Amino acid sequence: MTVESTELENHLGKYLRQIRSTGETLTVCEHSEPVATLSPIAAKQAKNGSNLIDQLLASPVKVPGFKPLARDEIYER
């Protein structure tokens, strides 16, 4: 499904309900050029309340010379 950004701004609630009910991904365009996507959260993630730390640990960003903290170290602080 594709929508122009102005249409999305005016009817965000409608599109969020549609994404939730159909599971479709929404492509947001500006002047017919795709700029972003909105997709539903996986049901397991939504039910478990996956938090930001868990999400970041699942897909870390590589930075040369940086050693990330372990999950337990993060929660200790």
PDB file of N, CA, C and O in Angstrom:
ATOM      1  N   MET A   1       0.858  -1.154   0.000  1.00  0.00           N
ATOM      2  CA  MET A   1       0.000   0.000   0.000  1.00  0.00           C
ATOM      3  C   MET A   1       0.916   1.232   0.000  1.00  0.00           C
ATOM      4  O   MET A   1       1.944   1.248   0.676  1.00  0.00           O
ATOM      5  N   THR A   2       0.537   2.245  -0.752  1.00  0.00           N
ATOM      6  CA  THR A   2       1.317   3.474  -0.886  1.00  0.00           C
ATOM      7  C   THR A   2       0.425   4.681  -0.611  1.00  0.00           C
ATOM      8  O   THR A   2      -0.747   4.696  -0.987  1.00  0.00           O
ATOM      9  N   VAL A   3       0.993   5.695   0.052  1.00  0.00           N
ATOM     10  CA  VAL A   3       0.226   6.895   0.372  1.00  0.00           C
ATOM     11  C   VAL A   3       1.151   8.100   0.337  1.00  0.00           C
ATOM     12  O   VAL A   3       2.328   8.002   0.684  1.00  0.00           O
ATOM     13  N   GLU A   4       0.617   9.229  -0.082  1.00  0.00           N
ATOM     14  CA  GLU A   4       1.367  10.486  -0.054  1.00  0.00           C
ATOM     15  C   GLU A   4       1.438  10.994   1.382  1.00  0.00           C
ATOM     16  O   GLU A   4       0.512  10.772   2.163  1.00  0.00           O
ATOM     17  N   SER A   5       2.515  11.666   1.732  1.00  0.00           N
ATOM     18  CA  SER A   5       2.727  12.117   3.112  1.00  0.00           C
ATOM     19  C   SER A   5       1.605  13.034   3.603  1.00  0.00           C
ATOM     20  O   SER A   5       1.217  12.956   4.768  1.00  0.00           O
ATOM     21  N   THR A   6       1.088  13.884   2.749  1.00  0.00           N
ATOM     22  CA  THR A   6       0.009  14.785   3.174  1.00  0.00           C
ATOM     23  C   THR A   6      -1.261  14.008   3.511  1.00  0.00           C
ATOM     24  O   THR A   6      -1.959  14.347   4.467  1.00  0.00           O
ATOM     25  N   GLU A   7      -1.562  12.983   2.743  1.00  0.00           N
ATOM     26  CA  GLU A   7      -2.715  12.123   3.010  1.00  0.00           C
ATOM     27  C   GLU A   7      -2.513  11.394   4.337  1.00  0.00           C
ATOM     28  O   GLU A   7      -3.446  11.276   5.131  1.00  0.00           O
ATOM     29  N   LEU A   8      -1.299  10.908   4.576  1.00  0.00           N
ATOM     30  CA  LEU A   8      -1.005  10.215   5.825  1.00  0.00           C
ATOM     31  C   LEU A   8      -1.158  11.155   7.020  1.00  0.00           C
ATOM     32  O   LEU A   8      -1.720  10.769   8.044  1.00  0.00           O
ATOM     33  N   GLU A   9      -0.662  12.378   6.892  1.00  0.00           N
ATOM     34  CA  GLU A   9      -0.809  13.365   7.974  1.00  0.00           C
ATOM     35  C   GLU A   9      -2.273  13.590   8.335  1.00  0.00           C
ATOM     36  O   GLU A   9      -2.628  13.666   9.512  1.00  0.00           O
ATOM     37  N   ASN A  10      -3.116  13.697   7.315  1.00  0.00           N
ATOM     38  CA  ASN A  10      -4.531  13.997   7.531  1.00  0.00           C
ATOM     39  C   ASN A  10      -5.340  12.812   8.060  1.00  0.00           C
ATOM     40  O   ASN A  10      -6.394  13.002   8.666  1.00  0.00           O
ATOM     41  N   HIS A  11      -4.850  11.589   7.834  1.00  0.00           N
ATOM     42  CA  HIS A  11      -5.628  10.392   8.193  1.00  0.00           C
ATOM     43  C   HIS A  11      -4.761   9.325   8.847  1.00  0.00           C
ATOM     44  O   HIS A  11      -4.933   8.137   8.572  1.00  0.00           O
ATOM     45  N   LEU A  12      -3.830   9.732   9.712  1.00  0.00           N
ATOM     46  CA  LEU A  12      -2.890   8.789  10.321  1.00  0.00           C
ATOM     47  C   LEU A  12      -3.595   7.655  11.055  1.00  0.00           C
ATOM     48  O   LEU A  12      -3.235   6.492  10.875  1.00  0.00           O
ATOM     49  N   GLY A  13      -4.577   7.964  11.865  1.00  0.00           N
ATOM     50  CA  GLY A  13      -5.295   6.937  12.626  1.00  0.00           C
ATOM     51  C   GLY A  13      -5.882   5.861  11.729  1.00  0.00           C
ATOM     52  O   GLY A  13      -5.787   4.671  12.030  1.00  0.00           O
ATOM     53  N   LYS A  14      -6.486   6.280  10.635  1.00  0.00           N
ATOM     54  CA  LYS A  14      -7.088   5.334   9.689  1.00  0.00           C
ATOM     55  C   LYS A  14      -6.032   4.382   9.133  1.00  0.00           C
ATOM     56  O   LYS A  14      -6.266   3.176   9.049  1.00  0.00           O
ATOM     57  N   TYR A  15      -4.872   4.919   8.754  1.00  0.00           N
ATOM     58  CA  TYR A  15      -3.818   4.082   8.189  1.00  0.00           C
ATOM     59  C   TYR A  15      -3.205   3.156   9.240  1.00  0.00           C
ATOM     60  O   TYR A  15      -2.871   2.012   8.931  1.00  0.00           O
ATOM     61  N   LEU A  16      -3.054   3.632  10.469  1.00  0.00           N
ATOM     62  CA  LEU A  16      -2.521   2.768  11.526  1.00  0.00           C
ATOM     63  C   LEU A  16      -3.467   1.602  11.806  1.00  0.00           C
ATOM     64  O   LEU A  16      -3.020   0.472  12.003  1.00  0.00           O
ATOM     65  N   ARG A  17      -4.764   1.871  11.823  1.00  0.00           N
ATOM     66  CA  ARG A  17      -5.743   0.785  12.020  1.00  0.00           C
ATOM     67  C   ARG A  17      -5.669  -0.215  10.868  1.00  0.00           C
ATOM     68  O   ARG A  17      -5.767  -1.422  11.085  1.00  0.00           O
ATOM     69  N   GLN A  18      -5.500   0.282   9.659  1.00  0.00           N
ATOM     70  CA  GLN A  18      -5.425  -0.602   8.491  1.00  0.00           C
ATOM     71  C   GLN A  18      -4.160  -1.466   8.551  1.00  0.00           C
ATOM     72  O   GLN A  18      -4.215  -2.659   8.251  1.00  0.00           O
ATOM     73  N   ILE A  19      -3.040  -0.883   8.929  1.00  0.00           N
ATOM     74  CA  ILE A  19      -1.794  -1.643   9.062  1.00  0.00           C
ATOM     75  C   ILE A  19      -1.963  -2.724  10.126  1.00  0.00           C
ATOM     76  O   ILE A  19      -1.558  -3.869   9.926  1.00  0.00           O
ATOM     77  N   ARG A  20      -2.561  -2.357  11.251  1.00  0.00           N
ATOM     78  CA  ARG A  20      -2.765  -3.322  12.339  1.00  0.00           C
ATOM     79  C   ARG A  20      -3.665  -4.470  11.886  1.00  0.00           C
ATOM     80  O   ARG A  20      -3.374  -5.629  12.183  1.00  0.00           O
ATOM     81  N   SER A  21      -4.742  -4.173  11.179  1.00  0.00           N
ATOM     82  CA  SER A  21      -5.700  -5.219  10.824  1.00  0.00           C
ATOM     83  C   SER A  21      -5.247  -6.083   9.653  1.00  0.00           C
ATOM     84  O   SER A  21      -5.542  -7.278   9.623  1.00  0.00           O
ATOM     85  N   THR A  22      -4.534  -5.501   8.685  1.00  0.00           N
ATOM     86  CA  THR A  22      -4.147  -6.274   7.498  1.00  0.00           C
ATOM     87  C   THR A  22      -2.732  -6.822   7.564  1.00  0.00           C
ATOM     88  O   THR A  22      -2.411  -7.798   6.886  1.00  0.00           O
ATOM     89  N   GLY A  23      -1.868  -6.190   8.392  1.00  0.00           N
ATOM     90  CA  GLY A  23      -0.468  -6.618   8.444  1.00  0.00           C
ATOM     91  C   GLY A  23       0.360  -6.099   7.289  1.00  0.00           C
ATOM     92  O   GLY A  23       1.528  -6.462   7.145  1.00  0.00           O
ATOM     93  N   GLU A  24      -0.236  -5.252   6.463  1.00  0.00           N
ATOM     94  CA  GLU A  24       0.479  -4.690   5.314  1.00  0.00           C
ATOM     95  C   GLU A  24       1.529  -3.665   5.744  1.00  0.00           C
ATOM     96  O   GLU A  24       1.450  -3.090   6.829  1.00  0.00           O
ATOM     97  N   THR A  25       2.502  -3.455   4.878  1.00  0.00           N
ATOM     98  CA  THR A  25       3.480  -2.390   5.053  1.00  0.00           C
ATOM     99  C   THR A  25       3.032  -1.211   4.207  1.00  0.00           C
ATOM    100  O   THR A  25       2.578  -1.381   3.075  1.00  0.00           O
ATOM    101  N   LEU A  26       3.163  -0.028   4.758  1.00  0.00           N
ATOM    102  CA  LEU A  26       2.741   1.198   4.082  1.00  0.00           C
ATOM    103  C   LEU A  26       3.980   1.949   3.599  1.00  0.00           C
ATOM    104  O   LEU A  26       4.893   2.207   4.384  1.00  0.00           O
ATOM    105  N   THR A  27       4.015   2.300   2.321  1.00  0.00           N
ATOM    106  CA  THR A  27       5.096   3.109   1.768  1.00  0.00           C
ATOM    107  C   THR A  27       4.621   4.549   1.722  1.00  0.00           C
ATOM    108  O   THR A  27       3.577   4.849   1.143  1.00  0.00           O
ATOM    109  N   VAL A  28       5.399   5.446   2.342  1.00  0.00           N
ATOM    110  CA  VAL A  28       5.057   6.862   2.379  1.00  0.00           C
ATOM    111  C   VAL A  28       5.854   7.578   1.295  1.00  0.00           C
ATOM    112  O   VAL A  28       7.069   7.411   1.189  1.00  0.00           O
ATOM    113  N   CYS A  29       5.152   8.382   0.487  1.00  0.00           N
ATOM    114  CA  CYS A  29       5.793   9.080  -0.621  1.00  0.00           C
ATOM    115  C   CYS A  29       5.663  10.590  -0.467  1.00  0.00           C
ATOM    116  O   CYS A  29       4.736  11.093   0.169  1.00  0.00           O
ATOM    117  N   GLU A  30       6.602  11.288  -1.057  1.00  0.00           N
ATOM    118  CA  GLU A  30       6.504  12.741  -1.224  1.00  0.00           C
ATOM    119  C   GLU A  30       6.663  13.000  -2.710  1.00  0.00           C
ATOM    120  O   GLU A  30       7.687  12.660  -3.301  1.00  0.00           O
ATOM    121  N   HIS A  31       5.662  13.593  -3.302  1.00  0.00           N
ATOM    122  CA  HIS A  31       5.648  13.862  -4.744  1.00  0.00           C
ATOM    123  C   HIS A  31       5.899  12.575  -5.532  1.00  0.00           C
ATOM    124  O   HIS A  31       6.686  12.551  -6.479  1.00  0.00           O
ATOM    125  N   SER A  32       5.219  11.519  -5.125  1.00  0.00           N
ATOM    126  CA  SER A  32       5.261  10.199  -5.754  1.00  0.00           C
ATOM    127  C   SER A  32       6.595   9.479  -5.619  1.00  0.00           C
ATOM    128  O   SER A  32       6.797   8.444  -6.255  1.00  0.00           O
ATOM    129  N   GLU A  33       7.517  10.002  -4.802  1.00  0.00           N
ATOM    130  CA  GLU A  33       8.803   9.342  -4.571  1.00  0.00           C
ATOM    131  C   GLU A  33       8.799   8.711  -3.179  1.00  0.00           C
ATOM    132  O   GLU A  33       8.590   9.415  -2.191  1.00  0.00           O
ATOM    133  N   PRO A  34       9.026   7.398  -3.081  1.00  0.00           N
ATOM    134  CA  PRO A  34       9.024   6.729  -1.782  1.00  0.00           C
ATOM    135  C   PRO A  34      10.113   7.288  -0.869  1.00  0.00           C
ATOM    136  O   PRO A  34      11.257   7.463  -1.289  1.00  0.00           O
ATOM    137  N   VAL A  35       9.744   7.571   0.401  1.00  0.00           N
ATOM    138  CA  VAL A  35      10.710   8.102   1.359  1.00  0.00           C
ATOM    139  C   VAL A  35      10.763   7.309   2.661  1.00  0.00           C
ATOM    140  O   VAL A  35      11.748   7.411   3.392  1.00  0.00           O
ATOM    141  N   ALA A  36       9.737   6.525   2.973  1.00  0.00           N
ATOM    142  CA  ALA A  36       9.715   5.781   4.227  1.00  0.00           C
ATOM    143  C   ALA A  36       8.710   4.644   4.148  1.00  0.00           C
ATOM    144  O   ALA A  36       7.868   4.590   3.252  1.00  0.00           O
ATOM    145  N   THR A  37       8.824   3.737   5.112  1.00  0.00           N
ATOM    146  CA  THR A  37       7.833   2.665   5.223  1.00  0.00           C
ATOM    147  C   THR A  37       7.359   2.567   6.671  1.00  0.00           C
ATOM    148  O   THR A  37       8.114   2.823   7.608  1.00  0.00           O
ATOM    149  N   LEU A  38       6.115   2.196   6.827  1.00  0.00           N
ATOM    150  CA  LEU A  38       5.527   1.888   8.129  1.00  0.00           C
ATOM    151  C   LEU A  38       5.099   0.430   8.068  1.00  0.00           C
ATOM    152  O   LEU A  38       4.422   0.011   7.130  1.00  0.00           O
ATOM    153  N   SER A  39       5.497  -0.335   9.072  1.00  0.00           N
ATOM    154  CA  SER A  39       5.119  -1.742   9.061  1.00  0.00           C
ATOM    155  C   SER A  39       4.622  -2.147  10.441  1.00  0.00           C
ATOM    156  O   SER A  39       4.978  -1.525  11.442  1.00  0.00           O
ATOM    157  N   PRO A  40       3.798  -3.191  10.493  1.00  0.00           N
ATOM    158  CA  PRO A  40       3.263  -3.617  11.784  1.00  0.00           C
ATOM    159  C   PRO A  40       4.352  -4.245  12.642  1.00  0.00           C
ATOM    160  O   PRO A  40       5.315  -4.815  12.127  1.00  0.00           O
ATOM    161  N   ILE A  41       4.189  -4.135  13.951  1.00  0.00           N
ATOM    162  CA  ILE A  41       5.093  -4.796  14.885  1.00  0.00           C
ATOM    163  C   ILE A  41       4.682  -6.254  14.956  1.00  0.00           C
ATOM    164  O   ILE A  41       3.492  -6.569  14.993  1.00  0.00           O
ATOM    165  N   ALA A  42       5.653  -7.133  14.973  1.00  0.00           N
ATOM    166  CA  ALA A  42       5.353  -8.558  15.067  1.00  0.00           C
ATOM    167  C   ALA A  42       4.517  -8.813  16.320  1.00  0.00           C
ATOM    168  O   ALA A  42       4.760  -8.210  17.366  1.00  0.00           O
ATOM    169  N   ALA A  43       3.543  -9.699  16.211  1.00  0.00           N
ATOM    170  CA  ALA A  43       2.618  -9.971  17.312  1.00  0.00           C
ATOM    171  C   ALA A  43       3.364 -10.380  18.577  1.00  0.00           C
ATOM    172  O   ALA A  43       3.012  -9.927  19.666  1.00  0.00           O
ATOM    173  N   LYS A  44       4.387 -11.225  18.459  1.00  0.00           N
ATOM    174  CA  LYS A  44       5.145 -11.673  19.631  1.00  0.00           C
ATOM    175  C   LYS A  44       5.821 -10.483  20.299  1.00  0.00           C
ATOM    176  O   LYS A  44       5.817 -10.374  21.525  1.00  0.00           O
ATOM    177  N   GLN A  45       6.396  -9.596  19.508  1.00  0.00           N
ATOM    178  CA  GLN A  45       7.076  -8.425  20.040  1.00  0.00           C
ATOM    179  C   GLN A  45       6.093  -7.519  20.771  1.00  0.00           C
ATOM    180  O   GLN A  45       6.395  -7.013  21.852  1.00  0.00           O
ATOM    181  N   ALA A  46       4.924  -7.315  20.187  1.00  0.00           N
ATOM    182  CA  ALA A  46       3.916  -6.448  20.794  1.00  0.00           C
ATOM    183  C   ALA A  46       3.414  -7.023  22.122  1.00  0.00           C
ATOM    184  O   ALA A  46       3.226  -6.277  23.083  1.00  0.00           O
ATOM    185  N   LYS A  47       3.199  -8.326  22.186  1.00  0.00           N
ATOM    186  CA  LYS A  47       2.689  -8.963  23.406  1.00  0.00           C
ATOM    187  C   LYS A  47       3.739  -8.989  24.507  1.00  0.00           C
ATOM    188  O   LYS A  47       3.418  -8.790  25.679  1.00  0.00           O
ATOM    189  N   ASN A  48       4.998  -9.235  24.135  1.00  0.00           N
ATOM    190  CA  ASN A  48       6.059  -9.316  25.133  1.00  0.00           C
ATOM    191  C   ASN A  48       6.531  -7.943  25.577  1.00  0.00           C
ATOM    192  O   ASN A  48       7.275  -7.832  26.552  1.00  0.00           O
ATOM    193  N   GLY A  49       6.113  -6.900  24.882  1.00  0.00           N
ATOM    194  CA  GLY A  49       6.537  -5.559  25.248  1.00  0.00           C
ATOM    195  C   GLY A  49       8.033  -5.361  25.072  1.00  0.00           C
ATOM    196  O   GLY A  49       8.683  -4.730  25.905  1.00  0.00           O
ATOM    197  N   SER A  50       8.581  -5.900  23.985  1.00  0.00           N
ATOM    198  CA  SER A  50      10.004  -5.769  23.719  1.00  0.00           C
ATOM    199  C   SER A  50      10.433  -4.314  23.851  1.00  0.00           C
ATOM    200  O   SER A  50       9.831  -3.424  23.251  1.00  0.00           O
ATOM    201  N   ASN A  51      11.473  -4.081  24.637  1.00  0.00           N
ATOM    202  CA  ASN A  51      11.892  -2.710  24.862  1.00  0.00           C
ATOM    203  C   ASN A  51      13.029  -2.301  23.932  1.00  0.00           C
ATOM    204  O   ASN A  51      13.559  -3.129  23.191  1.00  0.00           O
ATOM    205  N   LEU A  52      13.393  -1.052  23.971  1.00  0.00           N
ATOM    206  CA  LEU A  52      14.398  -0.500  23.070  1.00  0.00           C
ATOM    207  C   LEU A  52      15.752  -1.174  23.242  1.00  0.00           C
ATOM    208  O   LEU A  52      16.435  -1.440  22.254  1.00  0.00           O
ATOM    209  N   ILE A  53      16.150  -1.452  24.471  1.00  0.00           N
ATOM    210  CA  ILE A  53      17.445  -2.101  24.697  1.00  0.00           C
ATOM    211  C   ILE A  53      17.484  -3.463  24.022  1.00  0.00           C
ATOM    212  O   ILE A  53      18.467  -3.796  23.361  1.00  0.00           O
ATOM    213  N   ASP A  54      16.433  -4.252  24.178  1.00  0.00           N
ATOM    214  CA  ASP A  54      16.389  -5.564  23.534  1.00  0.00           C
ATOM    215  C   ASP A  54      16.429  -5.441  22.016  1.00  0.00           C
ATOM    216  O   ASP A  54      17.079  -6.243  21.345  1.00  0.00           O
ATOM    217  N   GLN A  55      15.744  -4.452  21.477  1.00  0.00           N
ATOM    218  CA  GLN A  55      15.751  -4.251  20.029  1.00  0.00           C
ATOM    219  C   GLN A  55      17.140  -3.864  19.531  1.00  0.00           C
ATOM    220  O   GLN A  55      17.587  -4.361  18.497  1.00  0.00           O
ATOM    221  N   LEU A  56      17.821  -2.986  20.254  1.00  0.00           N
ATOM    222  CA  LEU A  56      19.162  -2.567  19.851  1.00  0.00           C
ATOM    223  C   LEU A  56      20.162  -3.710  19.954  1.00  0.00           C
ATOM    224  O   LEU A  56      21.035  -3.847  19.098  1.00  0.00           O
ATOM    225  N   LEU A  57      20.045  -4.523  20.983  1.00  0.00           N
ATOM    226  CA  LEU A  57      20.935  -5.667  21.127  1.00  0.00           C
ATOM    227  C   LEU A  57      20.715  -6.700  20.023  1.00  0.00           C
ATOM    228  O   LEU A  57      21.644  -7.413  19.645  1.00  0.00           O
ATOM    229  N   ALA A  58      19.497  -6.779  19.511  1.00  0.00           N
ATOM    230  CA  ALA A  58      19.178  -7.727  18.448  1.00  0.00           C
ATOM    231  C   ALA A  58      19.801  -7.324  17.113  1.00  0.00           C
ATOM    232  O   ALA A  58      20.071  -8.187  16.278  1.00  0.00           O
ATOM    233  N   SER A  59      20.031  -6.034  16.898  1.00  0.00           N
ATOM    234  CA  SER A  59      20.622  -5.579  15.637  1.00  0.00           C
ATOM    235  C   SER A  59      21.610  -4.441  15.914  1.00  0.00           C
ATOM    236  O   SER A  59      21.311  -3.276  15.650  1.00  0.00           O
ATOM    237  N   PRO A  60      22.780  -4.785  16.443  1.00  0.00           N
ATOM    238  CA  PRO A  60      23.745  -3.750  16.813  1.00  0.00           C
ATOM    239  C   PRO A  60      24.360  -3.049  15.605  1.00  0.00           C
ATOM    240  O   PRO A  60      24.432  -3.611  14.512  1.00  0.00           O
ATOM    241  N   VAL A  61      24.796  -1.826  15.821  1.00  0.00           N
ATOM    242  CA  VAL A  61      25.494  -1.049  14.805  1.00  0.00           C
ATOM    243  C   VAL A  61      26.989  -1.237  15.043  1.00  0.00           C
ATOM    244  O   VAL A  61      27.456  -1.101  16.174  1.00  0.00           O
ATOM    245  N   LYS A  62      27.744  -1.547  13.988  1.00  0.00           N
ATOM    246  CA  LYS A  62      29.180  -1.776  14.114  1.00  0.00           C
ATOM    247  C   LYS A  62      29.920  -0.440  14.135  1.00  0.00           C
ATOM    248  O   LYS A  62      29.774   0.377  13.225  1.00  0.00           O
ATOM    249  N   VAL A  63      30.717  -0.228  15.187  1.00  0.00           N
ATOM    250  CA  VAL A  63      31.559   0.957  15.304  1.00  0.00           C
ATOM    251  C   VAL A  63      32.968   0.471  15.620  1.00  0.00           C
ATOM    252  O   VAL A  63      33.175  -0.192  16.637  1.00  0.00           O
ATOM    253  N   PRO A  64      33.952   0.792  14.757  1.00  0.00           N
ATOM    254  CA  PRO A  64      35.318   0.310  14.989  1.00  0.00           C
ATOM    255  C   PRO A  64      35.847   0.724  16.368  1.00  0.00           C
ATOM    256  O   PRO A  64      35.736   1.887  16.756  1.00  0.00           O
ATOM    257  N   GLY A  65      36.416  -0.224  17.095  1.00  0.00           N
ATOM    258  CA  GLY A  65      37.018   0.049  18.383  1.00  0.00           C
ATOM    259  C   GLY A  65      36.046   0.147  19.542  1.00  0.00           C
ATOM    260  O   GLY A  65      36.467   0.409  20.669  1.00  0.00           O
ATOM    261  N   PHE A  66      34.766  -0.055  19.302  1.00  0.00           N
ATOM    262  CA  PHE A  66      33.758   0.050  20.358  1.00  0.00           C
ATOM    263  C   PHE A  66      33.363  -1.337  20.831  1.00  0.00           C
ATOM    264  O   PHE A  66      33.020  -2.199  20.021  1.00  0.00           O
ATOM    265  N   LYS A  67      33.411  -1.559  22.149  1.00  0.00           N
ATOM    266  CA  LYS A  67      32.980  -2.827  22.716  1.00  0.00           C
ATOM    267  C   LYS A  67      31.699  -2.571  23.510  1.00  0.00           C
ATOM    268  O   LYS A  67      31.739  -1.896  24.539  1.00  0.00           O
ATOM    269  N   PRO A  68      30.567  -3.101  23.048  1.00  0.00           N
ATOM    270  CA  PRO A  68      29.298  -2.845  23.742  1.00  0.00           C
ATOM    271  C   PRO A  68      29.230  -3.560  25.083  1.00  0.00           C
ATOM    272  O   PRO A  68      29.897  -4.571  25.302  1.00  0.00           O
ATOM    273  N   LEU A  69      28.419  -3.022  25.966  1.00  0.00           N
ATOM    274  CA  LEU A  69      28.154  -3.659  27.251  1.00  0.00           C
ATOM    275  C   LEU A  69      27.241  -4.860  27.035  1.00  0.00           C
ATOM    276  O   LEU A  69      26.445  -4.886  26.096  1.00  0.00           O
ATOM    277  N   ALA A  70      27.361  -5.842  27.901  1.00  0.00           N
ATOM    278  CA  ALA A  70      26.456  -6.987  27.867  1.00  0.00           C
ATOM    279  C   ALA A  70      25.101  -6.541  28.405  1.00  0.00           C
ATOM    280  O   ALA A  70      25.006  -5.531  29.102  1.00  0.00           O
ATOM    281  N   ARG A  71      24.068  -7.288  28.087  1.00  0.00           N
ATOM    282  CA  ARG A  71      22.707  -6.947  28.520  1.00  0.00           C
ATOM    283  C   ARG A  71      22.640  -6.761  30.037  1.00  0.00           C
ATOM    284  O   ARG A  71      22.023  -5.812  30.522  1.00  0.00           O
ATOM    285  N   ASP A  72      23.276  -7.668  30.785  1.00  0.00           N
ATOM    286  CA  ASP A  72      23.252  -7.568  32.252  1.00  0.00           C
ATOM    287  C   ASP A  72      23.935  -6.295  32.750  1.00  0.00           C
ATOM    288  O   ASP A  72      23.483  -5.683  33.718  1.00  0.00           O
ATOM    289  N   GLU A  73      25.015  -5.901  32.091  1.00  0.00           N
ATOM    290  CA  GLU A  73      25.710  -4.674  32.482  1.00  0.00           C
ATOM    291  C   GLU A  73      24.841  -3.438  32.249  1.00  0.00           C
ATOM    292  O   GLU A  73      24.892  -2.482  33.022  1.00  0.00           O
ATOM    293  N   ILE A  74      24.063  -3.462  31.204  1.00  0.00           N
ATOM    294  CA  ILE A  74      23.185  -2.326  30.896  1.00  0.00           C
ATOM    295  C   ILE A  74      22.125  -2.169  31.981  1.00  0.00           C
ATOM    296  O   ILE A  74      21.866  -1.061  32.449  1.00  0.00           O
ATOM    297  N   TYR A  75      21.519  -3.276  32.373  1.00  0.00           N
ATOM    298  CA  TYR A  75      20.449  -3.222  33.358  1.00  0.00           C
ATOM    299  C   TYR A  75      20.962  -2.950  34.777  1.00  0.00           C
ATOM    300  O   TYR A  75      20.184  -2.541  35.640  1.00  0.00           O
ATOM    301  N   GLU A  76      22.257  -3.171  35.032  1.00  0.00           N
ATOM    302  CA  GLU A  76      22.831  -2.892  36.343  1.00  0.00           C
ATOM    303  C   GLU A  76      22.965  -1.402  36.594  1.00  0.00           C
ATOM    304  O   GLU A  76      22.959  -0.974  37.748  1.00  0.00           O
ATOM    305  N   ARG A  77      23.087  -0.599  35.540  1.00  0.00           N
ATOM    306  CA  ARG A  77      23.341   0.836  35.671  1.00  0.00           C
ATOM    307  C   ARG A  77      22.108   1.607  35.994  1.00  0.00           C
ATOM    308  O   ARG A  77      22.162   2.828  36.135  1.00  0.00           O
TER     309      ARG A  77
END
